[in-house]
Amino acid sequence: MTEKFKSNNNVVYSCKYHVIFCPKYRRKVLVNAIASRLKELLVQIAIEIKVEILEMEIMADHVHLLIEVDPQFGVHKAVKRFKGATSRYLRLEFPELKSRLPSLWTNSYFVSTVGGATLDTIKMYIQNQKET
């Protein structure tokens, strides 16, 4: 199997992360139009910050992302941008989120490097989330 590496001016890398984050109080608000808009926003933000989304699934009460991030940018900055920007835009576009939640996302998130399992295994896991 040939590994695809990326590079910037200083580093050749392959840094893939499985990231999960949830709405405050694990409320099931990521449905219908909100879920669709969230996907659009995540793709748009990823392009802006030069992060590749390899796989994504929006559940009613959490988000799964498989992303590749430049190590000099860092996974923490990427997640911070994803959560900050999506919270701002979604709460502007869907005022009902303001009445139900003091802030859209919890302060915490889960992140795991993808190395213990193959990428295909992680991709299948994320793709099959809606079926469980």
Sequence and secondary structure as in RCSB ss.txt:
>XXXX:A:sequence
MTEKFKSNNNVVYSCKYHVIFCPKYRRKVLVNAIASRLKELLVQIAIEIKVEILEMEIMADHVHLLIEVDPQFGV
HKAVKRFKGATSRYLRLEFPELKSRLPSLWTNSYFVSTVGGATLDTIKMYIQNQKET
>XXXX:A:secstr
     EE SS EE  EEEEEE BGGG     HHHHHHHHHHHHHHHHHHT EEEEEEE SS EEEEEE  TTT H
HHHHHHHHHHHHHHHHHH THHHHH SSSB S  EEEES SS HHHHHHHHHTGGG 
